[in-house]
Amino acid sequence: MPVADTPQYQVIHPTAKIGRNVKIWHLVYIGAGTVVGDGTSIGTLVQIDREVRIGRDCRIQGNVYISSKSVIGDRVFIGPGTVFLNDMYPPSGGHWEPPVVEDNVIIGGGCVILPGVTIGEGAVIGAHSTVTRDVNGDSMVLGTPARPYISRNEYEARKKQYIKGLEEKKS
């Protein structure tokens, strides 16, 4: 009886280029011409359509859909259930405008990234946000539609404080 991590449970197009030390979990589809950078982790039930570019050391959690020709930079975290769209008025017959995610971005779970959006380097997208326009780098946005909230520095400070509180509870 086969186990779930055998290739028959993954569909990786022969023209896809998968980097070194890439971890691909169960039931993943990777389309034609897609490039996945070294050290990236792709979670269960992820669909990555054709001609997508994913950088190095990314973490793509389960149930993510990345539309054709999307561009994901290096060291990007994509939370579970996030969807990247490329067709503003479907079906447009291939007149697509894929989203671009620059390096060091954090995208929370359940987000929707609309066509043509660029998420700047170091940005943070809060969970369950709908990104309808470009996001400045080193900022955090959240909501539907996503609106500016705090800076990346403030996000990191709050994260540090949160982790410290969790560690104190354990002791």
C-alpha positions as semicolon CSV with decimal commas, in nm:
position;residue;x (nm);y (nm);z (nm)
1;M;0,000;0,000;0,000
2;P;0,156;0,336;-0,104
3;V;0,223;0,609;0,148
4;A;0,123;0,971;0,093
5;D;0,470;1,108;0,027
6;T;0,532;0,895;-0,281
7;P;0,546;1,084;-0,613
8;Q;0,209;0,948;-0,724
9;Y;0,053;1,181;-0,468
10;Q;0,229;1,486;-0,613
11;V;0,184;1,622;-0,962
12;I;0,494;1,811;-1,071
13;H;0,505;1,902;-1,437
14;P;0,823;1,778;-1,608
15;T;0,918;2,135;-1,708
16;A;0,896;2,266;-1,350
17;K;1,235;2,339;-1,194
18;I;1,261;2,248;-0,829
19;G;1,563;2,378;-0,636
20;R;1,781;2,194;-0,387
21;N;1,649;2,101;-0,042
22;V;1,289;2,181;-0,135
23;K;1,033;2,002;0,083
24;I;0,707;1,920;-0,094
25;W;0,433;1,775;0,124
26;H;0,133;1,562;0,027
27;L;-0,109;1,621;-0,260
28;V;0,073;1,915;-0,424
29;Y;0,038;2,031;-0,785
30;I;0,316;2,233;-0,952
31;G;0,246;2,350;-1,307
32;A;0,449;2,376;-1,626
33;G;0,743;2,614;-1,632
34;T;0,725;2,694;-1,262
35;V;1,052;2,757;-1,076
36;V;1,084;2,689;-0,701
37;G;1,398;2,820;-0,527
38;D;1,631;2,630;-0,296
39;G;1,521;2,555;0,058
40;T;1,151;2,627;0,005
41;S;0,881;2,427;0,186
42;I;0,546;2,364;0,016
43;G;0,261;2,239;0,237
44;T;-0,013;1,987;0,177
45;L;-0,287;2,058;-0,079
46;V;-0,104;2,348;-0,245
47;Q;-0,169;2,428;-0,611
48;I;0,095;2,630;-0,791
49;D;-0,011;2,699;-1,149
50;R;0,214;2,740;-1,451
51;E;0,509;2,977;-1,496
52;V;0,513;3,084;-1,131
53;R;0,844;3,208;-0,986
54;I;0,907;3,127;-0,619
55;G;1,228;3,240;-0,452
56;R;1,459;3,075;-0,201
57;D;1,373;2,976;0,157
58;C;0,999;3,039;0,130
59;R;0,741;2,868;0,347
60;I;0,410;2,802;0,177
61;Q;0,158;2,649;0,415
62;G;-0,128;2,415;0,325
63;N;-0,427;2,488;0,103
64;V;-0,261;2,778;-0,082
65;Y;-0,346;2,856;-0,445
66;I;-0,092;3,055;-0,650
67;S;-0,219;3,161;-0,992
68;S;-0,022;3,141;-1,316
69;K;0,274;3,376;-1,363
70;S;0,270;3,502;-1,003
71;V;0,609;3,606;-0,864
72;I;0,709;3,529;-0,504
73;G;1,041;3,665;-0,372
74;D;1,292;3,510;-0,131
75;R;1,212;3,429;0,233
76;V;0,836;3,477;0,196
77;F;0,593;3,317;0,442
78;I;0,245;3,240;0,304
79;G;-0,014;3,134;0,562
80;P;-0,264;2,853;0,507
81;G;-0,560;2,903;0,278
82;T;-0,421;3,208;0,099
83;V;-0,525;3,266;-0,263
84;F;-0,337;3,461;-0,531
85;L;-0,557;3,573;-0,822
86;N;-0,444;3,689;-1,167
87;D;-0,768;3,758;-1,356
88;M;-0,957;4,073;-1,256
89;Y;-1,260;4,003;-1,479
90;P;-1,275;3,627;-1,532
91;P;-1,274;3,461;-1,766
92;S;-1,061;3,707;-1,961
93;G;-0,908;3,456;-2,200
94;G;-0,557;3,480;-2,059
95;H;-0,541;3,857;-2,017
96;W;-0,383;3,816;-1,677
97;E;-0,212;4,049;-1,437
98;P;-0,039;3,827;-1,179
99;P;0,054;3,956;-0,832
100;V;0,415;4,018;-0,728
101;V;0,543;3,955;-0,375
102;E;0,887;4,098;-0,299
103;D;1,142;3,952;-0,053
104;N;1,091;3,899;0,323
105;V;0,712;3,930;0,317
106;I;0,475;3,767;0,569
107;I;0,123;3,684;0,450
108;G;-0,117;3,561;0,718
109;G;-0,362;3,278;0,673
110;G;-0,675;3,308;0,463
111;C;-0,569;3,612;0,261
112;V;-0,679;3,699;-0,091
113;I;-0,425;3,877;-0,311
114;L;-0,595;4,039;-0,610
115;P;-0,451;4,061;-0,964
116;G;-0,178;4,311;-1,040
117;V;-0,095;4,385;-0,676
118;T;0,268;4,431;-0,567
119;I;0,349;4,361;-0,203
120;G;0,667;4,550;-0,114
121;E;0,976;4,410;0,054
122;G;0,932;4,336;0,422
123;A;0,555;4,394;0,426
124;V;0,318;4,201;0,653
125;I;-0,038;4,111;0,551
126;G;-0,268;4,036;0,846
127;A;-0,469;3,715;0,849
128;H;-0,785;3,703;0,639
129;S;-0,707;4,031;0,461
130;T;-0,802;4,110;0,102
131;V;-0,522;4,297;-0,073
132;T;-0,679;4,516;-0,342
133;R;-0,389;4,754;-0,410
134;D;-0,010;4,775;-0,376
135;V;0,136;4,746;-0,027
136;N;0,436;4,956;0,076
137;G;0,743;4,772;0,201
138;D;0,812;4,747;0,575
139;S;0,446;4,809;0,660
140;M;0,161;4,596;0,791
141;V;-0,186;4,605;0,638
142;L;-0,500;4,422;0,742
143;G;-0,871;4,402;0,675
144;T;-1,102;4,383;0,378
145;P;-0,994;4,576;0,188
146;A;-0,648;4,577;0,347
147;R;-0,552;4,913;0,498
148;P;-0,231;5,035;0,664
149;Y;-0,207;4,935;1,030
150;I;0,147;4,952;1,174
151;S;0,510;4,942;1,059
152;R;0,710;4,620;1,024
153;N;0,925;4,734;1,316
154;E;0,615;4,770;1,537
155;Y;0,495;4,428;1,418
156;E;0,828;4,271;1,516
157;A;0,821;4,444;1,858
158;R;0,468;4,314;1,924
159;K;0,568;3,966;1,809
160;K;0,867;3,966;2,043
161;Q;0,648;4,076;2,336
162;Y;0,389;3,810;2,253
163;I;0,651;3,532;2,243
164;K;0,800;3,657;2,570
165;G;0,454;3,637;2,732
166;L;0,405;3,281;2,608
167;E;0,744;3,176;2,745
168;E;0,662;3,332;3,083
169;K;0,336;3,133;3,097
170;K;0,532;2,811;3,045
171;S;0,767;2,878;3,336
